C-alpha cells in the first residue's frame, strides 16, 4: 500500500439538502487525497461547503454519491464512532457541565479512546499548556469567552490519537496575537505525526501558512489543489484569485489586441504589452475576451513619464506599519498595490490623493484568464 493510499481518499462526493421543497446541491464531485502526516488546508468563502465536507468525512452526514477511504479501508459502512476521526466543530460543542479539563479529557475516557489515567492526565496537561489554558482548567464553559471555548474544543481534538484530524475553523475566534502564535505551534504538532489532517478556514492567507497543500473550494466544487506557491503564483481560476491574497489579485476584464507582431491587453485607456509566458498564454485564447490578473505585491510605482509605466492617479493610501496598500485609479478602474511604507510615504503627508503616478506591471506578477470560463489560460 502506498503512502497516499494509507491516508485519506475521497472520490466523487456529492451532497444536496432540501431547501424550500427543492434540492440544493451543496457539494459536487469532490475528490481529495491527503497523505499520512500531511496538512491539507481547505479554504473558501462562507457557504462554500467546507463544514459539510468535514461532516461527510466524519460520517455525521451521508453523501448522495461518492466514497471515502481512510487507512486503506472504505468508511462508507462505518458509523461516526467507528471511523476514528477527530472533528473539531466550528460551534465548539462543549459539555456545559464539565470543566475545561473535563472536556479535554472526555475523548480519552470514551470507549475506543480510553487511556490509563496517568497518561491521559499528562497528555491533557501538555495540550492545555500549549494552548495557554492550563490556568483555566477548573472553569466551566459558561465562564469562558468565545476564544477560550474555541481553545477548549481544540484541546479536546489535539489530545486524541485518531486516524484523521478535521479542524473546522480552529482559530478563527482568537485574538490576532494568539492566533499567530498558535497557528505555528499547532501546525508543528500536526506535521510531526503520521495522521492526515484537513484544516478548514475561510482565511486564504491562513490556509497558505498552515497547509502542505491547499484546496480551494467555491460553490461546492474544488477549484484548485496545489502547494501554497502554486495557489499564490498560479491561481487556476478567477475564483481562486479573488480568494487568495492580502489583498487579493486585481482582476481586470478586457480583450486581446494584436498590432503587427505585438500583442496587447486592452481595457479603456489601459494598454499592457504581453510578452513571454503571457504572450504564450494569450495564444491559447479562443476568443479576444480575457481577464488580466495582477498581484498587488508585484506592482510598483514609477514617475508618470517613465516609458512603459501605466498612467494612474492615487485614489487612497492605507498604511499598515510594515507595508501600505495604495489604491490606484486607472481611468475608472481601481487597482490595489501592496508596497513598502517608505515608498507610500514618498507621496506626502496627505498620501498623495489625486496625484499622478506611474505603475509598473512585471510579467511575473500577471496571469491571463479566459474571459468566459474564468480558467487560467495554458502557458501562464
N, C-alpha and C positions, 0 to 999 in steps of 0.2 A: 504494500500500500504506500503510495507517495505521500509526501508531507501535506500536499493540498487536499488529498482525499481523506486524511485523518483529521482535518479541520472541519469547517462548516461549508456545506454546499447547498445553495438554494437554487432551484430551477423552475422557471415558468410560473412563479407565484402570482396569483390574481385574487382580488377580493372586492366585493361590492356590498353596499349596505342599502337598505330600503329607506328612501327619503321621500316623504310626501306621496307614498304609493308607487313610486318608481325606483328602480335600481340605479344607484350611483356608484360607478366604478372608482374605487379608491386606489387600488394597485393594479398594474397591468404588466404581465410578463417580466417579473422581477427575477434577475439572476445574479447571484453573488457567490464568490469563493473567498473564504478567509482562512488562512493557514494557521497552524498552531503558533502561538506567541505573537501573531500579527494583530495590530490595532487598525481596524478599518473605520475611518471617520465617515459617518453618514450625515450629509448636510443638505438642507433645502429649506424653503420658506415654510411658515406655519400652514398646515393643511396639506403638505406635500405627500404625506403617507408614512412618515418616519416612525411614529408611535405604532401605527397599525402593523407595520412590518415587524417591529420588535415583538408585538403581541402574537403575531403569527409564528415567529421563530420559537417563542416561549411556549406555544401551544394553548394560549389563552383565547385565541380565535382560530377557527378552521378556515383554510384557504378554499376558494371556489375551484382553483386549479393549481397544479404545481406540486412540488415535493421539497422536503428538507431532509438533509442527511448531516449527521454530526458524529465525528469519530469513527466513520466507516459504517454506521448503522442508520437506516432510514427511520425518521422520527414520526412519520405520518400517523402511525397507530398508537403512539405513546401519549399518555396523559401528561399535563404540565409537570406534575410531581415526579414523573419518571424520566424526564429529559435531562436532568442535571444542568439546568440553565439558571443562572443567577441574573435576575432582572431588577434593575433599579427603576422604579416608577417615577415619572415626572411629578406625580401627585404625592410622592413620599410614601403614602400608605403605611404609616407608623401605627403601632399598637398604643392606643392612648393610655392604657393602664400600666404600661411597662416604662421603666426609666430609660434613659439614654443607653446605659449599659445593658439593660434587659432587652431592648430592641436589637442591639448589636449582637447579643448572644443568641437570640432566638433561632436563627438558622442552624446554629451549631448544636442546638438541643432538640431539633426536629428529627423525626425518623429519616434515615438516609444521610443525614449530615452530622449526626451526633459524634462528638469528640469527648475524650476524657476531660473532666472538669478543669484540671490544671492547665492543659494545653489550650482549651477553649478560652479560659481567662487570659492567658498570656497573649493569644492572638488578638483578642479584643483590646487589651491594653495597648498593644503595638499600634493598632489601627486608629484608636481614639487619640493617641498621642500624635500620630501622623496628621490627623485632621484637626488638631488643636481643639479637641472636645473632651479631653480627659478631666478637666476641671468641672465639667457639667455632667459627669457620668450619673449622678444621683437625681437629676432633674427629670420630670415628666414632659412629654411633648408639648403639653398645653402651656408650659412655662418657657418655651423656646421661640426664638424668632424664625422667620421663614428660611433664612440662610442656615441657621443651626439645625433645623429639621432636615434640610437637604443633606447636611453632612452626616446626620444620623442614618439616613437612608443609604448614603454612600458607604458608611462604615458597615452596615448590615450586608452590603454586597461584597465588600473587599475582604471580610473575614472568611468567606466561603472558598471552597476548592471545587468549583464546578467544571463542566466540560465546555461551557460557553458563558462569557460575560456579555450582558446587554445593558448599556448605560444610556438612559433616556434623559438627555439634558442634565448631566450630573452636577454641573457647577454654575448653572445659569442664574441662580439667586444669591450667589456670594458677592461680597463687595470686591471691587476691582483688584485690590492688593492681594487678598486671599485667593482670588480666582487665579491670578498669575502664578502664585506660589504653588498651589495645589495641582494646577494643570500639569506642571512638570513632574511633581512628586508622584502623582497617580499614574501618569504616562510611564515613568521609570519602573514603577512596581508592576504594571501590567506587562510591559515589554520584557521583564526579567523572567516571566513564566513561560509556560508552553500552552496556554489556553487562548483560543481565538477570542477576540473582543470586537464588538461593534459599539462605537461611541457616537451617539446621535446628538446633533446640535444644529440650531438654526444659524449659528455664527460661522460663516465661511472661514474667517481667519483662525478661529479656534480649531476648526477641522484641519486646516493646513498644519497647525502646530502640533497636534496630537496624533495624527494618523500616519502610519507607514504608507498607506494608500488612502485615497479619498474617493467616496462615491457621492455624486451629486444627483439628487432626486428632485423632480418637479412634476406636479400634477400626476403623481402616481407612477412615473416612469423614470428609470435610471438614465440620466443624460450622459454621464461620463464616469468612468472609473480609471484612476491613474495615480501616479505619485504626486505629492504636493507640487513639485516642479512642473509636471505636465499640466496640472489643473491651472496653475498660475500663469505659465507662459503660453500654453496652447489649449485654451478652452475649446471644447468640441462644438459648442452651440452658443448662441447669444444668451440663452437662459443661464448657462454656466457663467458666462462673462458678467451677467448682471448680479450674480450671487457672490462672486469671489472678488475680494479686493477691499482695500480701505483707503480711498473709496474705490468702488468697482470700476471696471473698464468703461471708458467713454465709447458709446456706440452711435455712429453717425450713418444714417441711411443716405445712399446716393447712387451713382452709376459710374460705369467704366467708360472711358473715352480714349480712343486711340488717335493720335495725331502723328502721321508719318510713322516713324519707328518707335515713338514714345507712347507709354501707357499712363493714364492718369485716373485718379479717383476724383469725381466732381460732385459737389453739393453747394448750390448757390454760389457764393463768392469763394468757397473753399476749393482749392485745386492742389492735389497732392500727387507728385510723381511717384510711380510704382517701379521698383527695381528689385532684382534678386529674387528671393523667395516669394515676395508679394506679387511680382510680375508673373512668376510661375503659377501661383495660385489663381491669379486673375485669368490666366489662360485656360483654367479648368471651369470657369463660369459658363453656364448655359444661357444666361440672359445678362443684359447690361446691369440689371438691378443688383446691387450688393450693399452690404453693411460693413463699414470700416470700424474696427475696434482698436482703440489706442489706450494703452495702460497709462494711468496718471503718473506713475513713478518713472516712466520712460520719457516723458515730455520735459522739455527745458525751455528757458527763456533766452531771447537774444534781442538786440536792438532791432526795431522795426525795419531799418534799412538793410539789414544783413541779407545777402542773396539766399533765396530758398526758404527764408523764415515765413511762416504763416502769419498774416496780419490779424491782430486781435486787440481787444480792449479789456482792461482789468474790470471785472464785474464785482468780485468780492475777494477778500483776503483774510483767511482764518488762521491765526497762529495756534499751534498745539504744543509748543515747547521744543521738542526735538525736531519737528517738521512743521510745515504750513500747507494748507490746502488753498490754492489760488484758483478761483473760477474765472475763466477767460471767455469773453463773448466773441464768437467768430461770425459776425454778421447775423446775429439772431440765433446762433447755435451756442449753447453753453457747454464748456468742457472743463473738467476738473484736472488740475495739475498738482501733483504732490512734490513739493520742493523743500529745500532747507530753509531754516529760519533766516540764515544770513542772506540768502537770495531774496526772500519775501520782504525783508526789511529794506532792501535797496529801493523799493517803491515808495518809501517815505512813511511818516507817522500816520498818514491817512490811509495807508495800504495801497495807494496808487489808484484808487477807484476812479474809473473813467479815463485812465491814462492809456495811451497806445503802447503795445508791446508786440514783440515777435515771438512766435512759438517754433520750436524745433521738434520734429516728429521722426525719431530714429526708426529705421526699418525693423530693427529687432524688437521694438515695442508695439508693433501693429499686427493685426490679424484680419484677414478678409473672410466674411461670411456670405453665404448665398442669401440673396435678398428675399427669396420665397420661403425656403425651409429653415433658415436661421442656422444651418450647419456650416462649420468651418470648411472652406474650400481646400481640396487636397493640395499639398505643396507648401502650406504655410509653415 
